[in-house]
Each structure stands twice: as C-alpha cells, then as structure tokens.
Amino acid sequence: MLRLSASGLACVRGSRSIFTDINLELLSGEALALVGPNGSGKSSLLRLTAGLLRPAAGRIELAGGAAERTTAEQAHYLGHLDALKPSLTVAENLAFWVRYLGDAPDTRLAALTGVGLRGIADLPAAYLSAGQRRRLSLARLIAVPRPLWLLDEPTSALDAAGQDRLADLMRQHLSGGGLIVAATHGSLGIETRELRLGGTA
Amino acid sequence: MSSFSALLLRDMRLAVRVGGGALMGVLFFLIVVTLVPFAVGPDLAQLRRIGPAILWLGALLASLLTLDRLLAADHEDGSLDLLLMGTTPLELVVLAKAAAHWITSCLPLVIATPLLGLFLNLEPLAIGAVALTLLAGTPALTCIGLIGAALSVALRRGGLLLPVLVLPLTVPVLIFGVAASNAAIIGPMSFGAPFMILCALTLGSLVLGPFAAAAALRHGLE
C-alpha cells in the first residue's frame, strides 16, 4: 500500500510565501485534485512533490514503495512544458524517455496506440499540434510504469475524445494501485478528492 | 547504464539533425583560421611560427559555440526536469551530455586540424603535434564549459555570460596545449612535460566538471 503524505509543507518563491502548512494524505488508488486561483501554488506543490523545488518547511514523501528510490524517482511529472525535441520523431522522443526513465519492457507501441498517435509515429515532433504534443507526453506515463502521477493541467489542449481517453488512462492507473495528484481548473472526469489552495488569497 | 547511453545517443542524434549545429563548429574553426593570414599578412615563416597558437585559439572558440545550448535547450523545453527525476545520478547525466558535446563538437575540430594546418604552412610533425594536443586537451574545454553551462542555465540570455565565465578558466589548457605543440616543433623543451600537464588538466576537469555542474544544477532548483 503506497501512501503519499505531506506535513507542514510550505513554499517560498522569490521571497514571497506561496503557501504554508499544507497537510495531505493520499493512498493507493486515490486521486487528488488541486484547485485554486492562478498563483495559488498548485504547480509549485506539484514541483515540490517531484523534487524540482525545495520546500521552505515540512516534508512530502511517498512511503511503501521501492525502498531505494526517492519520491521523485517513483513519480511522473507532466508539466506545462512537454520535454519533446522537435527534430526527433514521435517514436524517437518516446523511445528516449522510456530508455532513460526506466528499465521497463518495450511498451512503446502500446503506449502510442493508447494515446492515438500510432499512425504518426515517424513524424518529427516539430509538426505536432499542441494536443498531439500533450498526447505524446501522456504516452510516456503509460510506457514507463511509475506509481505516482503529478499532472499539471493535464486536460489542456486535449479535445473531447482526448479528455475521455485521459480519464480512462487515469482510471486504469488508479485501479492498478497508482496515485494521482492533478492541478486543474476543470473537471478531470474521474472521482477525486479535492485540496483547495489559496483560499484566503 | 542504459540511461547514460540513451542520453548520449539522443544528444548525438540531435546534434547531427537539422539545427543541431555540429558542423557549425568546424565551419567557424575554418573561418577563424582563414581570417588570420588576412590580418597578419601572408608571411609564411610567421604563419608557421604562430600556427599552433591560431589552431588552438580557433578550436577553443569553436568549442564554445554549441556550449550555451548544452543544458539551456533541455531547460527550456522541460527535459531537464525529467532528467532530474530519473534514477541516474545527476553527475552521470551531465557527463553523458558532456561526452555527446565532445564527440559532436570537439572531435570534428580535431579531425579538421590537419587540413587547416596546411593552410598555415605547418609541417607534418607540427600538424601531428597540434592534433594530438587538441585531442588530449579538448575534453578539458568541454568539462570546464559544462560548469559554465550549468551555472548559466537558468538565466535568460545566459549564452552571453557563458564565454565570460568559461574562457578565463580555460587559460591553463590553452597555455599547455600551445606549449606542448611548440615544444614538438621548435624545442628546446621536451614535448613530454607540457603534454603530461595538459593530460593532467583534462583528467582533473573530467572529475571536477560533472560534480561541479551537478552541484550548480541542484543549487539552481528554484
């Protein structure tokens, strides 16, 4: 049983306090939606969890997983930037991240099929639309199994079919014992708990 | 180890694709070396005397060209975030990037040196000495540059800061590289002593560079 827990978490960026004293507890199979106005620290909380920012106080960690791996090494981070190289093809971009991030069996084609990009695997990523780029980033999450998904506005740029597919993927991930923390302004299409940030701001 | 080779191969592939700029370094090297005779005049004896220094300076400047994109490109498109979240130690990650930079940007310079040496009226022995010192010395340039690239990664327009940070640190490499080349050509010093120091500088920066760059990246997390 995996457990993501944070206690007394505080974030300061550029000498401005973004949030203080965040406590949360999330178990396997649960999803947490971070909601709040712009600038309330949703993305910062995700980056803190991913180990890309240092907390000013408190701690956040994933317990019960692989003992030798840090929280960041058990997490997927899907941010606003899609980490794609325009001169590499769709398949090459995905293949690199699969080889870099994990020693997983080769699930690339299944992952591309899963996000509906199978037909354009050989197209350079420079020619992809915003929605297709997002789909390709999602393929990384499927191709390399990691228990914690940190999603920053995952539905942005996705069409209705893409959003349905994302909801399916998230449901599969949760039923497999995964955890999801997602910053969102809209609906994710799945059952989530909610953490409201910046209520007083 | 598969992460290391994956990153190395990806960076090499990116460098040779459109916009990667692997060949730009060689072209820049060629231009620097051909400009010098126009500046100092077509005196063959003089060109032969300063030839090794010109080749070394040209290679030093050419190796800087692609350095500012070494980490900045990954920072801008979000790749660096994901690289940090891998299971590979950050020191190995930056070492892989440095290795890819050396293979795609510095090795072509070493290979082009014999041809450019002919432009400067160098004899075969001199050409061999310069090529050998460049082969031994350019890894140091890459590793020192790696530290500068890591320090300037988060800054907008960090590309301008990079040469200012890196060039002063490369002075010892330049001194011993040119000294070893000249020792082989005109003496009276033996080739061995300065060449050994050059190799030591390279080995030292191979160890120091990745650790310093990784520390700079970690510190820059903001």
Boltz contact constraints between the chains, C-beta under 6 A:
constraints:
  - contact:
      token1: [A, 52]
      token2: [B, 81]
      max_distance: 6.0
  - contact:
      token1: [A, 72]
      token2: [B, 85]
      max_distance: 6.0
  - contact:
      token1: [A, 73]
      token2: [B, 87]
      max_distance: 6.0
  - contact:
      token1: [A, 79]
      token2: [B, 78]
      max_distance: 6.0
  - contact:
      token1: [A, 81]
      token2: [B, 77]
      max_distance: 6.0
  - contact:
      token1: [A, 81]
      token2: [B, 78]
      max_distance: 6.0
  - contact:
      token1: [A, 83]
      token2: [B, 77]
      max_distance: 6.0
  - contact:
      token1: [A, 83]
      token2: [B, 78]
      max_distance: 6.0
  - contact:
      token1: [A, 83]
      token2: [B, 79]
      max_distance: 6.0
  - contact:
      token1: [A, 83]
      token2: [B, 82]
      max_distance: 6.0
  - contact:
      token1: [A, 85]
      token2: [B, 14]
      max_distance: 6.0
  - contact:
      token1: [A, 87]
      token2: [B, 17]
      max_distance: 6.0
  - contact:
      token1: [A, 87]
      token2: [B, 18]
      max_distance: 6.0
  - contact:
      token1: [A, 96]
      token2: [B, 6]
      max_distance: 6.0
  - contact:
      token1: [A, 96]
      token2: [B, 10]
      max_distance: 6.0
  - contact:
      token1: [A, 99]
      token2: [B, 2]
      max_distance: 6.0
  - contact:
      token1: [A, 99]
      token2: [B, 6]
      max_distance: 6.0
  - contact:
      token1: [A, 100]
      token2: [B, 3]
      max_distance: 6.0
  - contact:
      token1: [A, 100]
      token2: [B, 6]
      max_distance: 6.0
  - contact:
      token1: [A, 100]
      token2: [B, 86]
      max_distance: 6.0
  - contact:
      token1: [A, 101]
      token2: [B, 86]
      max_distance: 6.0
